[in-house]
Structure formats: structure tokens, C-alpha cells
Amino acid sequence: MREERVAGRISLSKTIQHEPLFTTAACKHAWLTFIAQWMDWSDAVRAYILEGMVHLAWFRIKEKIAKKVCQIIRQKIGVNVPPSIHDLEVVHHSPHYIIINKRYDILINSNSAADEVTVQTQLRRRFPDLVNPKLGHEFMFAHRLDFATSGLMCISVHKKAAGSVTRCFVHKRVDKYYLALVRGHVSKEMLDIYLPIGDDLRPEWKDVKMATPLSRHVGRCKPAHTRLLVLQKGLYDDYPATKLLLKPITGRRHQLRVHLSESGHTIVGDFTYSNRRDLSPYRMFLHAVRLAFPSEYEQVDVRTIDPFTEDDRKNKWIPVETLNELTDDTYLKLKMGKKWYKR
């Protein structure tokens, strides 16, 4: 009896060993089905990526066309003159730093051969001995300004000076002040705006516009803080406007423009943050008016004149009420914030 059971087990074991789990035809069918499904999936992914690339390219082309149209319109109906290679104002030049007063509507640098005039090419013409071909854009720019923003910019003359000013930025020892004309009358004399800023994720605004958590299209945000002080209230082209002195406490991309737009007081002439509607002004009215930092090599504190005065007719600015003059006390007042009123 025992021998019969053992023989049965041996027979069953042989049957299991020799019985294939799948027939050759079944394996072939399954393999062909998998390949067909994978090819369908890869085609769908490829088509999706291609469609996204086409959409992104189209949005970028539209943005370039829109900006070009904006410039043409401003040049035709206003007094906007294209920048020239000679159009570079140097306001401070030492063995360590060059401070320039960048004009509006000019790129700092560009990888496109079509952009013949940039701050980089202007510097190359004025200071050929300082060109460093090992650098990506030939000069040691300490910081940047937007294309449409005018005002003070710092360029380091040597590597140690560049390291010194970089440490000043990292440790928040740089004081930057801006002037702006904004739409509407700002109700408070001084205002602190705390509003995080991140990328606008919509394809048509990618790499063009920033956003805040007030928009459902915003990406990952970083904290941002701007302080403003009202200088004057009046009229721009017969519409209510306010002249502000601004201090960015943090340094996010487009921070001043975003915060003012979200507060309901878009900068006059800001084409991007007016949803491409504000075309009539000859420029965007944002200017970096003062730059100060305690470098190890020299104490830098440079200012420009106010470019948005009523004396210049093309500004179309008529002040009605003056709350603060542009003096040392006014700069200190803005820097101290609410502490100023508790002195």
C-alpha cells in the first residue's frame, strides 16, 4: 500500500514538472498584446508632449509679438525712443564697483543675436578692458533689474569685490529703494505687504509672470515682503494716481509689480500685470532710485534724481497733495517702518 502511494506521488511529480504553465501560443499572444499596448501608450505620451511643446512655443511667440507691438505702439504714440549702444549713464566708478543708471526697456544681457543693444553690449563698448570672456555674460552683475525697470545697477570690477557685495545681499545688508507711479490713490501713508510669490503655472504666462496664493494658478510660493510709503497723490493723464517710495524687504522676482498689482494699484505702464492693456504710457513707471551697501572695500550709497516729476511733460503727472518729500528722513522713515511712529 505504501509503495502504491509513493509511486502515485512520483507520477504526479513528473506530471507537474512536464506540464507547461502556458502554451507557446499563449505566451506569444500575451507578449504581442503587451507590445501593442506599450506602443499605444508611448504614442499617446509622445503626442501629449509634442502638443505641450507646440502650445508652449506658440504662447512664447505670442508673448514676444505682444511685447514688440507694445513697444511699437509706445514709440508711435508717445516719446519712447529705442535704446542705443551709447545710451549708458555711469553714476559711480571706483576701483571696485561700477554703478550705472539703467534706462527703461533694455535687457541686461541676451543670448539672441537679434538683441543688438543690451546693458552688456553698452558696458563692453564703454569698458572693454573689464570684459571677462570666462564669464557667461562678460561682466560681474551683482543683481538684476527687469527689462522695463530703470535705475541703479551694480557691476563688480574684480572677483573679491563681487564676493563682498554678494555677502551683503545674502546677509540682507543691502538697501534698495524704488520710485513708482501707481493707478488709484493709496489710502494709507505707509503699508507693509506680506504676500508669498510663486510662478504662474498657466502655459501662456510661463517664465513671463509671477503669481500669489490669491490665484489658483500659482505654483510653489516663497515668502515676500514689501514696504511702501506715499510721497504724493495726484493725477496721471487725468486719472487718479499715487507716487510711492518702495523698499523690497525680500527679493522675489517681479515682487514690487506683483504686490502692487494684487493690492489694486498696478504700476502705470506695466504691460504684463495689466493683462497687456496698459499701452498708452511711454514706459513702465518703476525706477530704482537708491542703492546702498557696506562693502568691505567701500561704503556705497548712490542715488539718482526722481525721473517722474511734473516738470517732464511726457510723464503726464500732476501732483495734488504731497505727504512726504524725497529726503534722508523719508528714506529712514521707510526703512524703520512702524518703528518710526513710536520714536
C-alpha positions as CSV (number, residue, x, y, z in Angstrom):
1,M,0.0,0.0,0.0
2,R,2.8,2.3,0.9
3,E,4.6,1.5,-2.3
4,E,1.5,2.4,-4.3
5,R,1.3,5.8,-2.6
6,V,5.0,6.6,-3.3
7,A,4.5,5.5,-6.9
8,G,1.5,7.8,-7.2
9,R,3.5,10.8,-5.8
10,I,6.3,10.2,-8.3
11,S,3.9,10.0,-11.2
12,L,2.2,13.3,-10.0
13,S,5.5,15.0,-9.6
14,K,6.6,14.0,-13.2
15,T,3.2,15.3,-14.5
16,I,3.7,18.6,-12.8
17,Q,7.2,19.0,-14.0
18,H,6.4,18.3,-17.6
19,E,3.0,20.2,-17.8
20,P,3.8,23.7,-19.1
21,L,2.2,26.6,-17.4
22,F,1.5,28.4,-20.7
23,T,1.5,27.1,-24.1
24,T,3.9,28.6,-26.7
25,A,0.9,30.2,-28.5
26,A,-0.4,31.8,-25.3
27,C,3.0,33.3,-24.4
28,K,3.4,34.7,-27.9
29,H,-0.1,36.2,-27.8
30,A,0.5,37.8,-24.4
31,W,3.8,39.2,-25.5
32,L,2.3,40.7,-28.7
33,T,-0.6,42.2,-26.7
34,F,1.9,43.8,-24.2
35,I,4.0,45.3,-27.1
36,A,0.8,46.7,-28.8
37,Q,-0.4,48.3,-25.6
38,W,3.0,49.7,-24.8
39,M,3.3,51.2,-28.3
40,D,-0.2,52.7,-28.0
41,W,0.8,54.2,-24.6
42,S,4.1,55.6,-25.9
43,D,2.4,57.1,-28.9
44,A,-0.1,58.8,-26.6
45,V,2.7,60.2,-24.4
46,R,4.7,61.3,-27.3
47,A,1.6,63.1,-28.8
48,Y,0.9,64.7,-25.5
49,I,4.5,66.0,-25.1
50,L,4.5,67.3,-28.7
51,E,1.2,69.1,-28.2
52,G,2.5,70.7,-25.0
53,M,5.7,71.8,-26.7
54,V,3.7,73.3,-29.6
55,H,1.4,75.1,-27.2
56,L,4.4,76.5,-25.2
57,A,6.2,77.6,-28.3
58,W,3.1,79.3,-29.5
59,F,2.5,81.1,-26.2
60,R,6.1,82.3,-26.2
61,I,5.8,83.6,-29.8
62,K,2.6,85.4,-28.8
63,E,4.3,87.0,-25.8
64,K,7.2,88.2,-28.0
65,I,4.8,89.6,-30.5
66,A,2.7,91.3,-27.8
67,K,5.8,92.9,-26.3
68,K,7.0,94.1,-29.7
69,V,3.6,95.5,-30.5
70,C,3.6,97.3,-27.1
71,Q,7.0,98.8,-27.9
72,I,5.9,99.9,-31.4
73,I,2.7,101.5,-30.1
74,R,4.5,103.3,-27.3
75,Q,7.1,104.6,-29.8
76,K,4.5,105.8,-32.2
77,I,2.0,107.5,-29.8
78,G,4.5,108.5,-27.1
79,V,8.1,109.6,-26.7
80,N,9.6,106.1,-26.2
81,V,12.9,106.1,-28.1
82,P,14.7,102.7,-28.6
83,P,18.0,102.4,-26.6
84,S,21.3,102.9,-28.4
85,I,24.8,101.5,-27.7
86,H,25.9,104.9,-26.4
87,D,22.9,105.2,-24.0
88,L,24.7,104.3,-20.8
89,E,24.9,106.6,-17.7
90,V,27.6,105.8,-15.2
91,V,26.9,107.4,-11.8
92,H,29.7,105.8,-9.8
93,H,33.0,104.3,-10.9
94,S,35.6,103.2,-8.4
95,P,38.4,100.5,-8.5
96,H,35.8,98.1,-7.0
97,Y,32.4,98.9,-8.4
98,I,30.6,100.5,-11.3
99,I,27.1,101.8,-10.7
100,I,25.0,102.6,-13.7
101,N,21.6,104.2,-14.2
102,K,20.0,101.7,-16.5
103,R,17.4,103.1,-18.8
104,Y,14.0,101.6,-19.2
105,D,13.1,99.0,-21.9
106,I,16.5,97.4,-22.3
107,L,17.7,93.9,-21.5
108,I,20.7,93.3,-19.2
109,N,22.0,90.6,-21.5
110,S,20.7,88.2,-24.1
111,N,21.7,85.1,-26.0
112,S,19.8,86.2,-29.1
113,A,21.8,87.9,-31.9
114,A,18.6,89.9,-32.6
115,D,19.1,91.9,-29.4
116,E,21.9,94.1,-30.5
117,V,21.7,96.6,-27.7
118,T,21.8,95.4,-24.1
119,V,23.4,96.6,-20.9
120,Q,26.2,94.0,-21.6
121,T,27.0,95.4,-25.0
122,Q,26.9,99.0,-23.7
123,L,29.4,98.1,-21.0
124,R,31.5,96.2,-23.5
125,R,31.8,99.4,-25.5
126,R,32.5,101.7,-22.5
127,F,34.8,99.3,-20.6
128,P,36.5,97.0,-23.0
129,D,39.3,96.3,-20.5
130,L,36.8,94.8,-18.0
131,V,35.4,92.2,-20.3
132,N,35.9,88.7,-18.9
133,P,35.3,86.1,-21.6
134,K,35.3,83.3,-19.0
135,L,32.0,84.7,-17.6
136,G,28.7,83.8,-19.2
137,H,27.9,87.4,-19.9
138,E,31.3,89.0,-19.6
139,F,30.7,91.2,-16.5
140,M,30.0,90.5,-12.8
141,F,26.5,91.8,-12.4
142,A,25.7,92.0,-8.6
143,H,21.9,92.0,-9.2
144,R,19.3,92.5,-11.9
145,L,16.5,94.8,-13.0
146,D,13.5,93.9,-15.2
147,F,13.6,94.9,-18.8
148,A,11.1,97.7,-18.3
149,T,12.5,98.9,-15.0
150,S,15.1,101.8,-14.9
151,G,17.6,102.8,-12.3
152,L,20.7,101.8,-10.3
153,M,22.6,98.6,-11.0
154,C,25.9,97.5,-9.6
155,I,28.7,95.7,-11.5
156,S,31.7,94.5,-9.7
157,V,35.1,95.3,-11.1
158,H,37.0,92.4,-9.6
159,K,36.2,89.0,-8.0
160,K,36.8,89.9,-4.4
161,A,34.5,92.9,-4.7
162,A,31.9,90.6,-6.3
163,G,32.2,88.3,-3.3
164,S,31.8,91.2,-0.9
165,V,28.6,92.6,-2.4
166,T,27.2,89.1,-2.7
167,R,27.7,88.6,1.1
168,C,25.9,91.9,1.6
169,F,22.9,90.6,-0.4
170,V,22.9,87.2,1.4
171,H,23.0,88.8,4.9
172,K,20.4,91.5,4.0
173,R,22.7,94.4,4.3
174,V,21.7,96.0,1.0
175,D,19.2,98.8,1.0
176,K,17.3,99.3,-2.3
177,Y,14.7,101.9,-2.9
178,Y,12.3,102.4,-5.8
179,L,10.0,105.1,-7.1
180,A,6.7,104.2,-8.7
181,L,3.6,105.8,-10.1
182,V,0.6,103.5,-9.5
183,R,-3.0,103.6,-10.5
184,G,-5.5,105.0,-8.0
185,H,-5.0,106.7,-4.6
186,V,-3.4,104.6,-1.9
187,S,-5.3,105.2,1.3
188,K,-2.6,104.6,3.9
189,E,0.6,106.6,4.2
190,M,2.7,103.5,4.9
191,L,1.9,100.0,4.2
192,D,3.6,96.6,4.6
193,I,2.5,93.9,2.1
194,Y,3.2,90.3,3.2
195,L,2.2,88.1,0.3
196,P,4.1,85.0,-0.9
197,I,5.1,84.8,-4.6
198,G,5.5,81.9,-7.0
199,D,5.4,81.0,-10.7
200,D,2.2,81.5,-12.7
201,L,1.7,77.9,-14.0
202,R,-0.5,78.8,-16.9
203,P,1.3,78.0,-20.2
204,E,0.7,81.4,-21.7
205,W,2.4,83.1,-18.7
206,K,5.2,80.6,-18.1
207,D,8.5,82.4,-17.4
208,V,6.7,85.7,-18.0
209,K,4.5,86.4,-15.0
210,M,4.5,85.6,-11.3
211,A,1.5,85.0,-9.1
212,T,0.4,84.8,-5.4
213,P,-1.8,82.4,-3.4
214,L,-4.7,84.6,-4.4
215,S,-4.5,82.9,-7.8
216,R,-5.4,79.3,-8.3
217,H,-2.7,79.1,-11.0
218,V,0.2,79.7,-8.7
219,G,3.0,77.2,-8.1
220,R,5.1,76.8,-5.1
221,C,5.4,80.1,-3.2
222,K,8.2,81.8,-1.2
223,P,7.6,84.5,1.4
224,A,7.7,88.1,0.2
225,H,7.6,91.4,2.0
226,T,7.3,94.9,0.5
227,R,7.0,98.2,2.4
228,L,5.7,101.3,0.7
229,L,5.4,105.0,1.6
230,V,3.1,107.5,-0.1
231,L,5.0,110.6,-1.4
232,Q,2.3,112.3,-3.4
233,K,-1.2,111.9,-4.6
234,G,-2.4,113.3,-7.9
235,L,-3.4,112.6,-11.5
236,Y,-1.7,110.7,-14.3
237,D,-3.2,111.7,-17.6
238,D,-6.3,113.0,-15.7
239,Y,-6.8,109.7,-13.8
240,P,-6.1,109.2,-10.0
241,A,-2.5,108.1,-9.3
242,T,-0.1,107.9,-6.4
243,K,3.7,108.3,-6.3
244,L,5.3,105.8,-4.0
245,L,8.7,105.1,-2.4
246,L,9.2,101.4,-2.2
247,K,11.5,99.1,-0.3
248,P,11.6,95.4,-1.1
249,I,12.4,93.6,2.2
250,T,12.8,90.3,0.3
251,G,13.9,89.9,-3.2
252,R,11.5,87.8,-5.2
253,R,11.1,88.1,-9.0
254,H,8.7,90.9,-10.0
255,Q,8.0,91.4,-6.3
256,L,7.1,95.1,-6.4
257,R,5.0,94.7,-9.5
258,V,3.1,91.7,-8.2
259,H,2.4,93.2,-4.7
260,L,1.2,96.5,-6.2
261,S,-1.0,94.7,-8.7
262,E,-2.5,92.5,-6.0
263,S,-3.2,95.5,-3.8
264,G,-5.3,97.0,-6.6
265,H,-2.7,99.7,-7.5
266,T,-0.9,98.4,-10.7
267,I,2.1,100.4,-11.8
268,V,1.4,102.8,-14.6
269,G,2.6,101.3,-17.9
270,D,3.0,97.8,-16.5
271,F,2.1,95.9,-19.7
272,T,2.4,92.4,-18.1
273,Y,0.5,92.9,-14.9
274,S,-2.3,95.0,-16.5
275,N,-3.1,91.9,-18.6
276,R,-1.5,93.6,-21.6
277,R,-3.9,96.5,-21.5
278,D,-1.8,99.5,-20.3
279,L,-0.3,100.5,-23.6
280,S,-0.6,104.3,-23.7
281,P,2.2,105.3,-21.2
282,Y,5.6,105.6,-22.9
283,R,7.2,103.4,-20.3
284,M,6.6,101.5,-17.0
285,F,6.9,103.9,-14.1
286,L,9.2,101.9,-11.9
287,H,12.7,103.2,-11.1
288,A,15.5,102.1,-8.7
289,V,16.3,105.4,-7.2
290,R,18.8,104.5,-4.4
291,L,21.3,101.7,-3.8
292,A,23.4,101.4,-0.6
293,F,25.5,98.6,0.8
294,P,28.5,98.3,3.2
295,S,31.2,96.5,1.1
296,E,34.5,95.6,2.7
297,Y,36.2,97.8,0.1
298,E,34.0,100.9,0.2
299,Q,30.7,102.2,1.6
300,V,28.4,102.5,-1.4
301,D,25.4,104.9,-1.3
302,V,24.3,106.1,-4.7
303,R,21.1,108.0,-5.7
304,T,19.5,109.3,-8.9
305,I,17.1,112.1,-9.4
306,D,13.4,111.5,-9.5
307,P,12.5,110.7,-13.2
308,F,8.8,111.0,-12.6
309,T,8.4,114.7,-11.8
310,E,5.7,117.0,-13.2
311,D,8.4,119.1,-14.9
312,D,8.8,116.4,-17.5
313,R,5.7,116.8,-19.7
314,K,5.9,113.3,-21.1
315,N,5.2,111.9,-17.6
316,K,1.7,113.4,-17.6
317,W,1.9,113.6,-13.8
318,I,0.2,116.3,-11.8
319,P,0.7,116.1,-8.0
320,V,-2.2,117.4,-5.9
321,E,-1.1,116.5,-2.4
322,T,2.4,115.9,-1.0
323,L,2.7,113.7,2.1
324,N,6.5,113.2,2.1
325,E,9.4,114.8,0.3
326,L,12.2,112.6,-1.0
327,T,14.7,113.4,1.8
328,D,17.1,111.5,4.1
329,D,14.4,111.4,6.7
330,T,11.9,109.9,4.3
331,Y,14.3,107.1,3.4
332,L,14.9,106.4,7.1
333,K,11.1,106.5,7.8
334,L,10.5,103.8,5.2
335,K,13.4,101.7,6.4
336,M,12.2,101.8,10.0
337,G,8.6,101.2,9.2
338,K,6.1,101.3,12.1
339,K,9.0,101.9,14.5
340,W,9.3,105.4,13.0
341,Y,6.0,106.4,14.6
342,K,7.0,105.0,18.0
343,R,10.1,107.2,18.4
